Amino acid sequence: NAGVTQTPKFQVLKTGQSMTLQCAQDMNHEYMSWYRQDPGMGLRLIHYSVGAGITDQGEVPNGYNVSRSTTEDFPLRLLSAAPSQTSVYFCASSYRVQTDTQYFGPGTRLTVL
Amino acid sequence: EDQVTQSPEALRLQEGESSSLNCSYTVSGLRGLFWYRQDPGKGPEFLFTLYSAGEEKEKERLKATLTKKESFLHITAPKPEDSATYLCAVQPAGNYQLIWGAGTKLIIKP
């Protein structure tokens, strides 16, 4: 099993550009989520999904969209990138809910100029 | 307001020098407390879940304990490969979303 994969590993955007961060898991997990990690702060939940076709907002959803058309994939879209979105983004999956053991991807380091 | 605070922010130890990391929390009821390890450039990796005061769990050189206000991650005779950032997260009662601490960066010198 590959576990949770994320692409790209690094990305540089200009302010106003849009892009999609990809996330996939091969463990047949129902729950998937996106976090951002900033220096000196804990992980913050952006969006999450409890199954295909079902998504909901986390703590910091503004400026991001998600969709979940399959169990395996959970892409994160930045609509119009801003410097405040410079961060490291992690995708995670777990069997049913967030408080089951979460498996994290390797992360995407995003810089917005 | 629900809050999780980890201390110290960074800890440097000599190989073999035992110590403890702290995770203190203020939540309206605790359903679970989680410890994760994060290596540089990688995603967090699960270590332990604790559910009630007095509970303890061990894995190799690590032991996690829980009281009503805080959790400790004790590391006994650490080795350089134990160097990482250790993250604590708390699940408040009635809420499936976790609250994460900022982490403690542990450096073990040979």
Interface residues (C-beta under 8 A of the other chain):
Chain A: V4 G40 M41 G42 L43 R44 L45 G58 E59 F90 A92 V97 Q98 T99 T101 Q102 Y103 F104 G105 P106 G107
Chain B: V4 R31 G32 F34 G41 K42 G43 P44 E45 F46 T49 L87 A89 Q91 Y96 Q97 L98 I99 W100 G101 A102 G103
